[in-house]
C-alpha cells in the first residue's frame, strides 16, 4: 500500500481475487490478512493481473486480464489501520 508501506495486495489470476498480506515487523514476515474480489460480485473470470495505487488519491486500480476491464477501488485508510492491528487470517 502507498500509505503505510506494510500491506501488500497480490492479484491472484487463477482464483479471481486479490490476496492481502500485512507485514509483521516483530516477526519480520508477511502474514495472510484475507482476500477480496477483483471486481463486481456478479462477474466471473475477471483474471486480476496488476494492481496500482494512484500517486496522490486514495484509489487503487486493478487490471483484470481475462475480462479486459479495469476495476477501481477506494483505499479505506481506517480499514487498513484496523488490518495492521489484527491477528493473521487463516
Phi, psi and omega in degrees: 000155184268358182260315185251335182070019182230007178237132177247135176246120187240115177295133177243094185301318183293327182260358177062042180209173175251125177270142179248138175226146175239143180276128176258106183293335179290313181273344179070032180213166178273135180244140178301137182226022175106188182219166173213155178293152181268006179185196182302145184298332183274003182255145177234164179055051178280316177070063180298132182241318183228152172226138181218135177268141175296142184293336182231336181264155178279065186223143174235144179246133177243125176270117178263106189293316186290327180264355182055045181232158173245126175258140181244129182239139170283137174271115182269101184299320179296316178298322179294319177298319178294321178299320180293335179264000184269155174292162181297143177281156178281000000 
